[in-house]
Every structure is written in structure tokens, then in C-alpha cells.
């Protein structure tokens, strides 16, 4: 991207960028935000191998007539870029699950289910500024099935990532299982109210 004359009142579109190691879909780095010129992931040292670089553009309203972008690399090593044949939703599920495993200490327990006698971890990571998603991991270590129903209201700039969709979800997490809920958040503006019910059966 090249700088634009301020008199043009030009608005840059916002990219989500996520880098993962193909071996195990391990989360490596991310960037999300409005840029004056180029958007980049910098100062990352990578060993020789195959990596998945995911780019998702949040196009501005003024870019309706031109929606193209390019991906390039620079550095002392040779890098070959080719199209990756992966399901986007499957990629996001695996990468953010690995983020949970690697950076669990940064995930917060906001519902404190265990204080209510329910031995289920419900941990959240507010990555809206970091990579444009809010994440919730439900880990059920009980011998019963955990159920959760969530309804979003007054929604602005949010959407659930598959396999969930719409403005609500109803999940069941069996004994020893886990469920990751991914909520995409707009950089331009987002907000919502949330109602939730849960239990064991």
C-alpha cells in the first residue's frame, strides 16, 4: 500500500493476520489494526519449515471499487509462497485451541463456575485488539455433560465463527471434552449484550 494524499480523505482497510506452524497448527504471531501504509508482522524469527499465514481483510466502505491486496516477505532466507488448501473455520479452531494451550495463563475465568459447584473451566481471552476475535474455551472435567446457552443482543460488528452462527448458540460439552467459541469482532466498532444459562445433566 502507498500513502494517500490527506485531501483525498482516504481510509485504509483493516487486515487480520495470523501466523501458524503447519505442524500442529501452532499459533506463532498475529497483528490486527488500521495501518498508515503497510501492515506487517515484523521481528519474528522462524526456523526452516512450512507455515500458514492467514490474512482476512475488513474492507472499508470506501474500498468497494478495489479489493485487492498482496502478501510478500523480506529477509536473508528464500521464502516460497503458495495458496494453502485449508478450511478457514477449521484453521481458526485449531490455531486458537493451540493459543489456549500455550498461553493459558492469560485466559481469564470470568464466570467462576467452580465457585458455584460446577467443576468446569470456562476461560475467555479478549483478543479483539490482538487478532480481531474474542475466544471462550469450555473444558469439562466432570462426569456429566455441561450445557451452555448464550444469547447476544444489541449486536454491533460481531459474528460467531463456524460451527456456530447467528446471534446465539447452545452447546453441550461431554465429560472430558472441550468446546471453543470464537466471536469475530470488527475493528471499526463492536459491542453486544449477553445473556447466558448453564448447567450439568
Buried (B, 14 or more C-beta within 10 A) or exposed (E): EEEEEEEEEEBBBBBBBBBBBEEEBBBBBBBBBBEEEEBBBEEEEEEEEEBBBBEBBBBBEEBEEEEEEEEEEEEEEEEEEEEEEBEEEEBBBBBBBBBBEEEEEEBEEEBEBEEEEBBBBBBBBBBBEBBBBBBBBBBBEBEBBBBBBBBBEEBEBBBBBEEBEEBBBEBEBEEEEBBBBBBBBBBEEBEBEEEEEBEBE
